[in-house]
Structures are given as C-alpha cells and as structure tokens.
Amino acid sequence: MKKIKEFLLRTSSQFAISSILIMVLIFSAVAFNVYQKLSDYITEQSASAIDTLITQTQERLNSTLRELDSNMQQFCNAMLVQEALYSNSYKNQITSTQLAAVRRQIMQTVAYNDAIDNIELFSTREMIYPFTRASIDQTLSSAEIALADQQNGKIVWLSNPDDSSHTIRAVKRIILPDYDFSFGGYLVFTPKNDFLDFLEKDFKDMNGMALTLSDSNEQKIYQYSNLSDTAGSELPQDPEAYKIVQSHSPYTGWNLTFYVSQTLQSKDIPWLLKTLLLSFSVGGLIFFIACIFICRMISSPLKDMEKVMAHTEDRLQPNLKKYSNTDINNLNASYNAMVDANNQLIEEVYEKELLRTQAEIKALQAQVNPHFIINALESLYWVMIQNGDLKNAEVLLSLARLFQYILKGKDWISLDEELHFIEQYLQIEKFRFGHKLSWNYEVNEMLKEIKIPKLFIHPLVENAVKYAVETTTKNVEIHIEIKGTPTDYQVIVSDNGNGIPPETMQKILLSFKEKNPVGSVSSSYGLANLYKRIQLYYGKNSSLTITTVPQFPGTQVKMRIQI
C-alpha cells in the first residue's frame, strides 16, 4: 500500500494518470458522438436504399406488365383478329377459316411470349377461343366486366384468388380501329404461375426482408418472405422490429409492400462499432506509449536533480546537464543559481564562524589577566606623574586605553568610539615619530552614531602609518574623511607620503582575491582582512579601493559602505 501511494504521488505517475483519464474522456466523447452520427447516417442511407429498391421493383413490375400489355395490344390489332370479332359480333357469323387463323395467331403469341400461359378471346356474343360457346359472364364477374368497360381499351389487371395455379389475370375491352373503333369483345389472358418469381430471385439473398403484392381490394396477389422469425404465410406486425414501406402503382392499382427488419437496416452498425473500438484502442495504445515516453522525458531531469541533491556532502552540487525542454532548463538554471548562492552563503557563514572562533580564542588568550595589565599600566602612569615624566605618562595612558578598547566584549561600536580609539593610536605613534606625524579629521556629524564593526577604520590609518610615515624622513599628514548618509557612506584615508611600492601593492591586491578565511593573512593582515570583513558584513555592493602613485606623493584608501 505504501509503495502504491508513493507511486501515485510521483510527478510522472500523476501526469500519466491524468493524461490517460483525459484521453479516455475525450476518446469516449468522440467515439460516442461519431458512433451516434454514423449510425444515424447508416440508418438513413439504409432507409433511402430501401425506398429506392421498392421504387425500382415497382418500376420493373410495371415495365414487365406493360410489355405484356403491348404484346396483347399487337394481338388485338391484328387484321385477322379484328375481322373475326367484327364478323361474329355484327354479322352473327364466323367462318372456320377465320377461327383457324385466330387460333394460329393465339398459339403464335403464346409461343413467342414466355410470360403468357393462356389466352381467351370473346366477341360481343360468345367465346371465340377456345371455342366452347361460353359467354364472358361465365369467366369474369360483372364488376370486372364493368371495370374493363370503364377502361375502354386499356388493360385491367386482376388478381385470381380462385385459381391456385395462377396469381394474376388481365382483361381488355377490344376496340376495332379498322371498323370505326367499334366494340369488338374482350381479351382475357393469364400469365404463367412463375411470372412474378423474378421478385424472389432479386431478394432471396437479402435475409430479413419480405414483400407482398396486393390489389386495390387488399387481396393478396403475391408474397415472398425471407424472415427467419416468421412461419409460413405470416408477416411481421411489430413496427418497432420491422420497417414497413409501401408503394402504389397507378398503372395497375396494386400495392407493393416491403417488410424490412431493423437488423437488416442496421447490419453495418456492429461493424462500425467494432471499427471504432479497434481504432480507438490502437489510438489509445499509441497515446499510452507516447504518454510514458513524455513522462520519462519530464521526470528524467527531475530525477537527475534528485540524484545530485542526494550526493551532496559538504557542498551543494550543481546539475550541469542540458535538456531539450526550456522550462526544465530554466528550473535547472534556477537550481544551479540557488546552489551557487547557498555555497557562497555557507562559505560566508563558515568564515564568520571561523573569525568569531579565532577572535574568541585570541580574546581568551589576551584575557589571562587583562585587568591586571591595565592596572599595572595605570600604576606606572601615576609613578611617571610623580616623577615629573608627563610626556611618557601620557603615552602610557594612551596604551592602557587602547588595551581597554580592544578588550571590550562588544563586536559593534559607534563610529565616534572608533575615532577615539584611532586618536589614542595616533597619539602613541606621535610619541614614536614626533613632529614628523600629524593628522586631521573631516567627519559628518550625523554619522558619528552609526554602528560599525570594532577596528573597522583603524586598519586604514595603520596602513597610512606603515607605508607613508615609516618609509620617509619628511613630515607626513594623514587626512581622515567620513561623508555620506547612514545607508551609503565613504571612509577616505589619505596621506602625502611616498606611496606604496608596486610589488607591495600587487601583493595586497592579490590578497583580496585569496580564499583564505578572515584572520589568516599575515603580511598584509590589515587591508586584506578588512576587505574580507567588508564582504562578509556588507556584501558585494560595498568596496575597498586603493589609489597610490609612488612617483608622486600620496596614497588614498577609500572604503564605501552600502547598507
């Protein structure tokens, strides 16, 4: 459980899981929308195809019937047929020759037309062929005769329910155009019983479909079914399971009805569903692989940084690798900058702690019995006063005050206290050099109360004594100038001595760049140590500069402090 939790809390895992969830949601929404749209489209196209199919079937049926109608019209227009009908109808006689000619014409028509099974010819009086002397009333009902009379020469298609061997019949009122379009009788013919079997041939390969052909009285003429869930002559009645499409023929007056199962209409939808599932599965797999690759690209730099952090000992280690991702490179650059800053801070803290430790050690060494030394110096001072040696007594008193100032426990003092210490120091040096040494001050009064580290300005004055007063026999004046504001001020110590020799100046400047901790510099302890203290206490914005020209009198040391 703990490992699972750790896995879920990783950046790469969270990115991968969130990306996969988003992918699943997007793919599901897109797949659902595409499936719905395409399934509706397939259903519409199936319905349109069914409508087109029933229209074509109706047209084919009508075309076949019209072809029979045309053949029968040619038979009726034959001269020998018209002569025979006219003679029998209006002359009450017909010769055997005419009957034989009619018989040959009928047999020839039946022989040359595969769709016709039987032809019956009636005059206005009696049956001409076959010659049974039966009237038209015995063959057709009065309604059928009336319908034929109403059409007056146009063919009338009839169902034939009483004759199981034939499905349809046709009757035609014969008009004699060669005899002033007089009424000549009736033609009744019956197509073969397999006449409509072409419908079955067209649809036998289409499972889930049925059709019926019925006349204007809803009397069934023909039926074909290829439905697996219906038995015998039963037709489906469930409108939800089957689509029922009907087409009416003005030519015959018949109705052609199609019964199409919803399964047939939607037979391509399962294929569509499988295709979508397969496509999105492949797309999901590709996305998953790409997601893992991208997650590794993102997490790899983070792991590198983690390894670098884990191998840190006394110093933080930067990550020097470069990546193809700008954001990661920016993050890495920020991390490296932080490492540099922290390492520098560690060094500064280390040096401060080392300085403090060394100062404490030196203070402990110097404080073996500091009060005893100060008291001894004061006793010598009073002895010199009693003996009248006032000059040496003043020097000894200044030395005692120097010891007292140095041994104070405070690390930060006011500028005014530092100036008093410098005054005592210069008094001692005055005893050493006499009239050769002089000094003056130019101090902004508002700066006297600012706090500075103890012995902060003294190294500048000591440097002037060392390189200006000690190295010449002429009189030297040291000028101490302090100006500026409490947050940005300058301490300038200048002299009119011979300047610092170039080789000594080079050593001092090199000592500024050394990595030695504060207090470890010996030969140039004052300025080098002061430079490092400035960097530690006030940072890189503060500075210490030295200007000296050995060929011309004078050295100037300028210290600028920015808080």
MISEZA-483129 format. One record per residue (C-alpha): residue number from 1; residue in three letters; x negated, y negated, z. Coordinates in steps of 0.5 Angstrom, whole numbers, plus 500, padded with zeros to 3 digits. Each point is the difference from the previous one (the first is absolute). Layout:
<NUM, "ALA", <X, Y, Z>>;
...
//
This chain:
<1, "MET", <500, 500, 500>>;
<2, "LYS", <494, 495, 502>>;
<3, "LYS", <497, 502, 493>>;
<4, "ILE", <506, 498, 496>>;
<5, "LYS", <501, 494, 504>>;
<6, "GLU", <493, 498, 498>>;
<7, "PHE", <501, 502, 493>>;
<8, "LEU", <507, 495, 500>>;
<9, "LEU", <496, 494, 503>>;
<10, "ARG", <495, 500, 494>>;
<11, "THR", <500, 495, 495>>;
<12, "SER", <499, 505, 494>>;
<13, "SER", <506, 504, 503>>;
<14, "GLN", <505, 494, 501>>;
<15, "PHE", <498, 497, 493>>;
<16, "ALA", <501, 507, 497>>;
<17, "ILE", <507, 502, 504>>;
<18, "SER", <503, 493, 499>>;
<19, "SER", <498, 500, 493>>;
<20, "ILE", <503, 507, 499>>;
<21, "LEU", <506, 498, 503>>;
<22, "ILE", <501, 494, 496>>;
<23, "MET", <498, 505, 494>>;
<24, "VAL", <506, 505, 502>>;
<25, "LEU", <505, 494, 501>>;
<26, "ILE", <498, 497, 493>>;
<27, "PHE", <500, 506, 496>>;
<28, "SER", <507, 502, 504>>;
<29, "ALA", <503, 494, 498>>;
<30, "VAL", <497, 500, 493>>;
<31, "ALA", <502, 507, 499>>;
<32, "PHE", <507, 500, 502>>;
<33, "ASN", <501, 494, 496>>;
<34, "VAL", <497, 503, 494>>;
<35, "TYR", <504, 506, 501>>;
<36, "GLN", <506, 497, 501>>;
<37, "LYS", <499, 495, 494>>;
<38, "LEU", <498, 506, 495>>;
<39, "SER", <505, 505, 503>>;
<40, "ASP", <506, 495, 498>>;
<41, "TYR", <497, 499, 494>>;
<42, "ILE", <499, 507, 498>>;
<43, "THR", <508, 501, 502>>;
<44, "GLU", <502, 494, 496>>;
<45, "GLN", <496, 503, 494>>;
<46, "SER", <503, 507, 501>>;
<47, "ALA", <507, 497, 500>>;
<48, "SER", <498, 496, 494>>;
<49, "ALA", <497, 506, 497>>;
<50, "ILE", <507, 504, 501>>;
<51, "ASP", <504, 494, 497>>;
<52, "THR", <496, 501, 494>>;
<53, "LEU", <501, 507, 500>>;
<54, "ILE", <507, 500, 501>>;
<55, "THR", <501, 495, 494>>;
<56, "GLN", <495, 504, 496>>;
<57, "THR", <504, 506, 501>>;
<58, "GLN", <507, 497, 499>>;
<59, "GLU", <497, 497, 493>>;
<60, "ARG", <497, 507, 498>>;
<61, "LEU", <507, 503, 501>>;
<62, "ASN", <504, 494, 497>>;
<63, "SER", <495, 501, 494>>;
<64, "THR", <501, 507, 499>>;
<65, "LEU", <507, 500, 501>>;
<66, "ARG", <500, 494, 494>>;
<67, "GLU", <496, 505, 496>>;
<68, "LEU", <506, 505, 500>>;
<69, "ASP", <505, 494, 499>>;
<70, "SER", <496, 498, 494>>;
<71, "ASN", <500, 508, 497>>;
<72, "MET", <507, 500, 502>>;
<73, "GLN", <502, 494, 496>>;
<74, "GLN", <496, 502, 494>>;
<75, "PHE", <504, 507, 500>>;
<76, "CYS", <507, 496, 500>>;
<77, "ASN", <497, 495, 495>>;
<78, "ALA", <499, 506, 495>>;
<79, "MET", <505, 499, 494>>;
<80, "LEU", <502, 508, 500>>;
<81, "VAL", <502, 499, 508>>;
<82, "GLN", <504, 494, 498>>;
<83, "GLU", <503, 503, 494>>;
<84, "ALA", <502, 506, 504>>;
<85, "LEU", <503, 496, 506>>;
<86, "TYR", <504, 495, 495>>;
<87, "SER", <503, 506, 496>>;
<88, "ASN", <502, 503, 507>>;
<89, "SER", <502, 494, 503>>;
<90, "TYR", <504, 496, 495>>;
<91, "LYS", <501, 506, 494>>;
<92, "ASN", <502, 505, 505>>;
<93, "GLN", <496, 505, 496>>;
<94, "ILE", <492, 502, 500>>;
<95, "THR", <497, 505, 495>>;
<96, "SER", <496, 506, 502>>;
<97, "THR", <494, 496, 496>>;
<98, "GLN", <501, 494, 505>>;
<99, "LEU", <500, 505, 506>>;
<100, "ALA", <494, 504, 498>>;
<101, "ALA", <496, 493, 498>>;
<102, "VAL", <502, 497, 507>>;
<103, "ARG", <497, 507, 503>>;
<104, "ARG", <494, 500, 497>>;
<105, "GLN", <499, 492, 502>>;
<106, "ILE", <501, 502, 507>>;
<107, "MET", <496, 506, 500>>;
<108, "GLN", <494, 496, 497>>;
<109, "THR", <501, 494, 505>>;
<110, "VAL", <500, 505, 506>>;
<111, "ALA", <494, 504, 497>>;
<112, "TYR", <496, 493, 499>>;
<113, "ASN", <501, 498, 507>>;
<114, "ASP", <498, 504, 505>>;
<115, "ALA", <504, 496, 506>>;
<116, "ILE", <507, 502, 497>>;
<117, "ASP", <503, 506, 502>>;
<118, "ASN", <507, 500, 497>>;
<119, "ILE", <504, 495, 495>>;
<120, "GLU", <507, 500, 500>>;
<121, "LEU", <504, 496, 494>>;
<122, "PHE", <507, 497, 501>>;
<123, "SER", <504, 497, 495>>;
<124, "THR", <506, 496, 502>>;
<125, "ARG", <505, 506, 499>>;
<126, "GLU", <495, 506, 502>>;
<127, "MET", <493, 503, 501>>;
<128, "ILE", <496, 500, 494>>;
<129, "TYR", <494, 504, 503>>;
<130, "PRO", <500, 505, 503>>;
<131, "PHE", <507, 502, 496>>;
<132, "THR", <504, 502, 506>>;
<133, "ARG", <506, 496, 499>>;
<134, "ALA", <499, 497, 507>>;
<135, "SER", <502, 493, 501>>;
<136, "ILE", <496, 494, 503>>;
<137, "ASP", <504, 500, 506>>;
<138, "GLN", <498, 507, 502>>;
<139, "THR", <493, 498, 500>>;
<140, "LEU", <500, 493, 503>>;
<141, "SER", <504, 497, 506>>;
<142, "SER", <505, 495, 498>>;
<143, "ALA", <495, 495, 504>>;
<144, "GLU", <494, 502, 496>>;
<145, "ILE", <504, 499, 493>>;
<146, "ALA", <502, 493, 502>>;
<147, "LEU", <493, 498, 502>>;
<148, "ALA", <498, 503, 493>>;
<149, "ASP", <505, 496, 497>>;
<150, "GLN", <499, 494, 504>>;
<151, "GLN", <492, 500, 498>>;
<152, "ASN", <503, 501, 493>>;
<153, "GLY", <494, 503, 496>>;
<154, "LYS", <495, 499, 506>>;
<155, "ILE", <498, 507, 503>>;
<156, "VAL", <502, 501, 507>>;
<157, "TRP", <496, 505, 505>>;
<158, "LEU", <504, 504, 504>>;
<159, "SER", <498, 505, 506>>;
<160, "ASN", <502, 507, 499>>;
<161, "PRO", <501, 503, 507>>;
<162, "ASP", <505, 506, 498>>;
<163, "ASP", <494, 503, 496>>;
<164, "SER", <495, 502, 504>>;
<165, "SER", <495, 501, 494>>;
<166, "HIS", <501, 493, 497>>;
<167, "THR", <499, 494, 504>>;
<168, "ILE", <502, 495, 495>>;
<169, "ARG", <504, 499, 494>>;
<170, "ALA", <502, 494, 495>>;
<171, "VAL", <506, 498, 497>>;
<172, "LYS", <500, 495, 494>>;
<173, "ARG", <506, 497, 496>>;
<174, "ILE", <498, 501, 493>>;
<175, "ILE", <501, 494, 495>>;
<176, "LEU", <501, 501, 493>>;
<177, "PRO", <496, 494, 497>>;
<178, "ASP", <501, 502, 493>>;
<179, "TYR", <507, 500, 501>>;
<180, "ASP", <502, 493, 502>>;
<181, "PHE", <497, 502, 507>>;
<182, "SER", <506, 504, 502>>;
<183, "PHE", <500, 505, 506>>;
<184, "GLY", <498, 507, 498>>;
<185, "GLY", <500, 504, 506>>;
<186, "TYR", <495, 502, 506>>;
<187, "LEU", <493, 503, 500>>;
<188, "VAL", <498, 504, 507>>;
<189, "PHE", <493, 502, 501>>;
<190, "THR", <497, 504, 505>>;
<191, "PRO", <492, 499, 502>>;
<192, "LYS", <496, 506, 502>>;
<193, "ASN", <500, 502, 507>>;
<194, "ASP", <493, 499, 501>>;
<195, "PHE", <501, 493, 496>>;
<196, "LEU", <498, 496, 507>>;
<197, "ASP", <495, 505, 502>>;
<198, "PHE", <495, 494, 498>>;
<199, "LEU", <501, 497, 506>>;
<200, "GLU", <498, 506, 504>>;
<201, "LYS", <494, 500, 496>>;
<202, "ASP", <498, 493, 502>>;
<203, "PHE", <501, 500, 507>>;
<204, "LYS", <498, 508, 502>>;
<205, "ASP", <493, 497, 502>>;
<206, "MET", <503, 495, 505>>;
<207, "ASN", <501, 503, 507>>;
<208, "GLY", <505, 496, 504>>;
<209, "MET", <505, 498, 494>>;
<210, "ALA", <507, 502, 498>>;
<211, "LEU", <505, 497, 495>>;
<212, "THR", <507, 500, 498>>;
<213, "LEU", <503, 498, 493>>;
<214, "SER", <508, 499, 501>>;
<215, "ASP", <505, 497, 496>>;
<216, "SER", <505, 494, 501>>;
<217, "ASN", <504, 504, 505>>;
<218, "GLU", <494, 502, 504>>;
<219, "GLN", <501, 507, 497>>;
<220, "LYS", <493, 503, 500>>;
<221, "ILE", <497, 502, 494>>;
<222, "TYR", <493, 502, 501>>;
<223, "GLN", <496, 501, 507>>;
<224, "TYR", <493, 501, 501>>;
<225, "SER", <496, 501, 507>>;
<226, "ASN", <493, 501, 502>>;
<227, "LEU", <501, 498, 507>>;
<228, "SER", <497, 505, 505>>;
<229, "ASP", <505, 499, 506>>;
<230, "THR", <507, 500, 495>>;
<231, "ALA", <503, 507, 499>>;
<232, "GLY", <504, 502, 493>>;
<233, "SER", <504, 494, 498>>;
<234, "GLU", <500, 496, 506>>;
<235, "LEU", <497, 493, 499>>;
<236, "PRO", <497, 496, 506>>;
<237, "GLN", <504, 495, 503>>;
<238, "ASP", <496, 497, 505>>;
<239, "PRO", <498, 493, 497>>;
<240, "GLU", <494, 499, 505>>;
<241, "ALA", <497, 506, 498>>;
<242, "TYR", <501, 499, 492>>;
<243, "LYS", <500, 494, 496>>;
<244, "ILE", <507, 501, 495>>;
<245, "VAL", <499, 496, 493>>;
<246, "GLN", <506, 500, 495>>;
<247, "SER", <500, 498, 493>>;
<248, "HIS", <506, 499, 496>>;
<249, "SER", <501, 501, 492>>;
<250, "PRO", <504, 495, 497>>;
<251, "TYR", <500, 504, 494>>;
<252, "THR", <502, 507, 503>>;
<253, "GLY", <503, 497, 506>>;
<254, "TRP", <497, 505, 504>>;
<255, "ASN", <496, 499, 507>>;
<256, "LEU", <493, 503, 500>>;
<257, "THR", <498, 500, 508>>;
<258, "PHE", <493, 502, 503>>;
<259, "TYR", <498, 502, 507>>;
<260, "VAL", <493, 499, 502>>;
<261, "SER", <497, 502, 506>>;
<262, "GLN", <497, 495, 505>>;
<263, "THR", <494, 505, 500>>;
<264, "LEU", <499, 499, 492>>;
<265, "GLN", <500, 493, 500>>;
<266, "SER", <495, 499, 506>>;
<267, "LYS", <496, 506, 498>>;
<268, "ASP", <494, 495, 499>>;
<269, "ILE", <500, 497, 506>>;
<270, "PRO", <497, 506, 504>>;
<271, "TRP", <494, 500, 495>>;
<272, "LEU", <500, 492, 501>>;
<273, "LEU", <500, 502, 508>>;
<274, "LYS", <494, 505, 499>>;
<275, "THR", <496, 495, 496>>;
<276, "LEU", <501, 494, 504>>;
<277, "LEU", <498, 505, 506>>;
<278, "LEU", <494, 502, 497>>;
<279, "SER", <498, 493, 497>>;
<280, "PHE", <500, 497, 507>>;
<281, "SER", <497, 506, 503>>;
<282, "VAL", <494, 499, 495>>;
<283, "GLY", <500, 493, 501>>;
<284, "GLY", <500, 501, 508>>;
<285, "LEU", <495, 504, 500>>;
<286, "ILE", <495, 496, 496>>;
<287, "PHE", <502, 494, 504>>;
<288, "PHE", <499, 504, 506>>;
<289, "ILE", <493, 502, 498>>;
<290, "ALA", <499, 492, 498>>;
<291, "CYS", <502, 498, 507>>;
<292, "ILE", <495, 505, 503>>;
<293, "PHE", <494, 497, 496>>;
<294, "ILE", <502, 493, 501>>;
<295, "CYS", <501, 501, 508>>;
<296, "ARG", <493, 503, 500>>;
<297, "MET", <498, 494, 496>>;
<298, "ILE", <503, 496, 505>>;
<299, "SER", <498, 504, 506>>;
<300, "SER", <493, 501, 498>>;
<301, "PRO", <497, 493, 501>>;
<302, "LEU", <503, 500, 507>>;
<303, "LYS", <497, 507, 502>>;
<304, "ASP", <493, 497, 498>>;
<305, "MET", <501, 494, 504>>;
<306, "GLU", <503, 505, 506>>;
<307, "LYS", <493, 504, 499>>;
<308, "VAL", <496, 494, 500>>;
<309, "MET", <503, 498, 506>>;
<310, "ALA", <500, 507, 504>>;
<311, "HIS", <492, 500, 498>>;
<312, "THR", <499, 493, 504>>;
<313, "GLU", <495, 501, 505>>;
<314, "ASP", <496, 493, 503>>;
<315, "ARG", <503, 496, 494>>;
<316, "LEU", <506, 500, 495>>;
<317, "GLN", <498, 503, 494>>;
<318, "PRO", <503, 496, 493>>;
<319, "ASN", <503, 504, 495>>;
<320, "LEU", <496, 499, 493>>;
<321, "LYS", <505, 504, 495>>;
<322, "LYS", <503, 496, 495>>;
<323, "TYR", <507, 502, 498>>;
<324, "SER", <505, 499, 494>>;
<325, "ASN", <505, 497, 504>>;
<326, "THR", <500, 493, 501>>;
<327, "ASP", <504, 500, 507>>;
<328, "ILE", <495, 505, 502>>;
<329, "ASN", <494, 497, 498>>;
<330, "ASN", <503, 493, 504>>;
<331, "LEU", <501, 504, 506>>;
<332, "ASN", <493, 504, 500>>;
<333, "ALA", <497, 493, 499>>;
<334, "SER", <504, 497, 506>>;
<335, "TYR", <498, 506, 504>>;
<336, "ASN", <493, 499, 498>>;
<337, "ALA", <500, 493, 502>>;
<338, "MET", <503, 502, 506>>;
<339, "VAL", <494, 505, 501>>;
<340, "ASP", <495, 494, 499>>;
<341, "ALA", <504, 495, 505>>;
<342, "ASN", <500, 506, 505>>;
<343, "ASN", <493, 502, 499>>;
<344, "GLN", <498, 493, 501>>;
<345, "LEU", <504, 499, 506>>;
<346, "ILE", <497, 506, 503>>;
<347, "GLU", <493, 497, 499>>;
<348, "GLU", <502, 493, 503>>;
<349, "VAL", <503, 504, 506>>;
<350, "TYR", <494, 504, 501>>;
<351, "GLU", <495, 494, 499>>;
<352, "LYS", <505, 496, 505>>;
<353, "GLU", <500, 506, 505>>;
<354, "LEU", <492, 501, 499>>;
<355, "LEU", <499, 493, 501>>;
<356, "ARG", <504, 500, 506>>;
<357, "THR", <497, 506, 503>>;
<358, "GLN", <493, 497, 499>>;
<359, "ALA", <502, 494, 503>>;
<360, "GLU", <503, 504, 506>>;
<361, "ILE", <493, 504, 500>>;
<362, "LYS", <496, 493, 500>>;
<363, "ALA", <504, 497, 505>>;
<364, "LEU", <500, 506, 505>>;
<365, "GLN", <492, 500, 499>>;
<366, "ALA", <500, 492, 501>>;
<367, "GLN", <504, 500, 506>>;
<368, "VAL", <496, 504, 504>>;
<369, "ASN", <500, 494, 505>>;
<370, "PRO", <502, 494, 496>>;
<371, "HIS", <502, 496, 506>>;
<372, "PHE", <493, 502, 503>>;
<373, "ILE", <496, 497, 494>>;
<374, "ILE", <505, 494, 499>>;
<375, "ASN", <499, 499, 508>>;
<376, "ALA", <492, 500, 499>>;
<377, "LEU", <500, 495, 494>>;
<378, "GLU", <504, 495, 505>>;
<379, "SER", <496, 501, 506>>;
<380, "LEU", <494, 499, 495>>;
<381, "TYR", <503, 494, 497>>;
<382, "TRP", <501, 497, 508>>;
<383, "VAL", <493, 501, 501>>;
<384, "MET", <498, 496, 494>>;
<385, "ILE", <504, 495, 502>>;
<386, "GLN", <497, 500, 507>>;
<387, "ASN", <493, 500, 497>>;
<388, "GLY", <502, 494, 495>>;
<389, "ASP", <500, 504, 494>>;
<390, "LEU", <506, 497, 497>>;
<391, "LYS", <499, 502, 493>>;
<392, "ASN", <498, 507, 501>>;
<393, "ALA", <506, 501, 504>>;
<394, "GLU", <505, 497, 495>>;
<395, "VAL", <497, 506, 495>>;
<396, "LEU", <501, 505, 505>>;
<397, "LEU", <507, 498, 502>>;
<398, "SER", <502, 500, 493>>;
<399, "LEU", <497, 507, 499>>;
<400, "ALA", <504, 502, 506>>;
<401, "ARG", <507, 497, 497>>;
<402, "LEU", <498, 504, 493>>;
<403, "PHE", <500, 506, 504>>;
<404, "GLN", <506, 499, 504>>;
<405, "TYR", <504, 498, 493>>;
<406, "ILE", <497, 507, 497>>;
<407, "LEU", <502, 504, 506>>;
<408, "LYS", <507, 497, 499>>;
<409, "GLY", <505, 506, 499>>;
<410, "LYS", <505, 496, 495>>;
<411, "ASP", <499, 502, 493>>;
<412, "TRP", <503, 494, 497>>;
<413, "ILE", <499, 493, 503>>;
<414, "SER", <502, 493, 498>>;
<415, "LEU", <495, 496, 494>>;
<416, "ASP", <499, 495, 506>>;
<417, "GLU", <497, 505, 504>>;
<418, "GLU", <496, 503, 494>>;
<419, "LEU", <497, 493, 499>>;
<420, "HIS", <498, 499, 508>>;
<421, "PHE", <496, 507, 499>>;
<422, "ILE", <497, 497, 494>>;
<423, "GLU", <498, 494, 504>>;
<424, "GLN", <497, 504, 505>>;
<425, "TYR", <496, 504, 495>>;
<426, "LEU", <497, 494, 496>>;
<427, "GLN", <498, 497, 507>>;
<428, "ILE", <496, 506, 501>>;
<429, "GLU", <497, 499, 493>>;
<430, "LYS", <499, 493, 501>>;
<431, "PHE", <495, 502, 506>>;
<432, "ARG", <496, 504, 495>>;
<433, "PHE", <500, 495, 494>>;
<434, "GLY", <500, 494, 504>>;
<435, "HIS", <502, 494, 496>>;
<436, "LYS", <499, 504, 493>>;
<437, "LEU", <507, 502, 501>>;
<438, "SER", <506, 496, 500>>;
<439, "TRP", <508, 501, 499>>;
<440, "ASN", <507, 497, 499>>;
<441, "TYR", <507, 502, 499>>;
<442, "GLU", <506, 499, 496>>;
<443, "VAL", <506, 503, 502>>;
<444, "ASN", <507, 499, 499>>;
<445, "GLU", <503, 500, 507>>;
<446, "MET", <506, 504, 498>>;
<447, "LEU", <496, 506, 499>>;
<448, "LYS", <497, 500, 507>>;
<449, "GLU", <505, 504, 503>>;
<450, "ILE", <501, 506, 495>>;
<451, "LYS", <497, 507, 502>>;
<452, "ILE", <494, 503, 496>>;
<453, "PRO", <496, 506, 502>>;
<454, "LYS", <495, 499, 505>>;
<455, "LEU", <493, 498, 497>>;
<456, "PHE", <503, 498, 493>>;
<457, "ILE", <497, 494, 499>>;
<458, "HIS", <493, 501, 503>>;
<459, "PRO", <497, 504, 495>>;
<460, "LEU", <501, 495, 495>>;
<461, "VAL", <496, 495, 505>>;
<462, "GLU", <495, 505, 502>>;
<463, "ASN", <498, 501, 492>>;
<464, "ALA", <499, 493, 499>>;
<465, "VAL", <495, 500, 506>>;
<466, "LYS", <497, 506, 497>>;
<467, "TYR", <499, 498, 493>>;
<468, "ALA", <500, 493, 501>>;
<469, "VAL", <496, 498, 507>>;
<470, "GLU", <496, 505, 501>>;
<471, "THR", <497, 500, 493>>;
<472, "THR", <498, 493, 499>>;
<473, "THR", <496, 494, 504>>;
<474, "LYS", <504, 495, 498>>;
<475, "ASN", <507, 497, 504>>;
<476, "VAL", <506, 504, 498>>;
<477, "GLU", <507, 498, 502>>;
<478, "ILE", <506, 505, 500>>;
<479, "HIS", <507, 498, 498>>;
<480, "ILE", <506, 504, 502>>;
<481, "GLU", <506, 498, 497>>;
<482, "ILE", <507, 503, 501>>;
<483, "LYS", <506, 498, 496>>;
<484, "GLY", <507, 502, 497>>;
<485, "THR", <506, 503, 503>>;
<486, "PRO", <501, 505, 506>>;
<487, "THR", <502, 505, 494>>;
<488, "ASP", <495, 498, 495>>;
<489, "TYR", <493, 497, 503>>;
<490, "GLN", <493, 500, 498>>;
<491, "VAL", <494, 500, 504>>;
<492, "ILE", <494, 497, 497>>;
<493, "VAL", <493, 500, 503>>;
<494, "SER", <494, 496, 496>>;
<495, "ASP", <493, 498, 501>>;
<496, "ASN", <495, 496, 497>>;
<497, "GLY", <494, 506, 500>>;
<498, "ASN", <496, 503, 495>>;
<499, "GLY", <506, 505, 498>>;
<500, "ILE", <500, 508, 500>>;
<501, "PRO", <495, 503, 496>>;
<502, "PRO", <502, 504, 494>>;
<503, "GLU", <498, 507, 502>>;
<504, "THR", <503, 499, 507>>;
<505, "MET", <507, 497, 497>>;
<506, "GLN", <500, 506, 496>>;
<507, "LYS", <500, 505, 506>>;
<508, "ILE", <505, 496, 503>>;
<509, "LEU", <505, 500, 494>>;
<510, "LEU", <499, 508, 499>>;
<511, "SER", <501, 501, 508>>;
<512, "PHE", <507, 497, 499>>;
<513, "LYS", <502, 506, 495>>;
<514, "GLU", <497, 506, 504>>;
<515, "LYS", <505, 504, 503>>;
<516, "ASN", <496, 501, 507>>;
<517, "PRO", <505, 498, 506>>;
<518, "VAL", <500, 494, 503>>;
<519, "GLY", <494, 499, 505>>;
<520, "SER", <496, 505, 496>>;
<521, "VAL", <496, 494, 496>>;
<522, "SER", <493, 499, 504>>;
<523, "SER", <496, 495, 495>>;
<524, "SER", <506, 495, 498>>;
<525, "TYR", <504, 502, 506>>;
<526, "GLY", <504, 493, 501>>;
<527, "LEU", <502, 499, 493>>;
<528, "ALA", <502, 507, 497>>;
<529, "ASN", <503, 502, 507>>;
<530, "LEU", <504, 493, 500>>;
<531, "TYR", <502, 502, 492>>;
<532, "LYS", <503, 506, 502>>;
<533, "ARG", <504, 498, 506>>;
<534, "ILE", <503, 494, 496>>;
<535, "GLN", <502, 506, 495>>;
<536, "LEU", <503, 504, 506>>;
<537, "TYR", <503, 495, 504>>;
<538, "TYR", <503, 495, 494>>;
<539, "GLY", <500, 505, 494>>;
<540, "LYS", <497, 498, 493>>;
<541, "ASN", <503, 494, 499>>;
<542, "SER", <495, 497, 505>>;
<543, "SER", <493, 499, 497>>;
<544, "LEU", <493, 498, 502>>;
<545, "THR", <495, 497, 495>>;
<546, "ILE", <493, 497, 501>>;
<547, "THR", <497, 495, 496>>;
<548, "THR", <492, 499, 500>>;
<549, "VAL", <495, 497, 495>>;
<550, "PRO", <493, 501, 503>>;
<551, "GLN", <497, 494, 495>>;
<552, "PHE", <504, 495, 503>>;
<553, "PRO", <502, 499, 508>>;
<554, "GLY", <506, 503, 503>>;
<555, "THR", <505, 506, 501>>;
<556, "GLN", <507, 501, 500>>;
<557, "VAL", <504, 505, 503>>;
<558, "LYS", <508, 500, 499>>;
<559, "MET", <505, 504, 503>>;
<560, "ARG", <507, 500, 498>>;
<561, "ILE", <506, 503, 504>>;
<562, "GLN", <507, 501, 497>>;
<563, "ILE", <505, 503, 505>>;
//
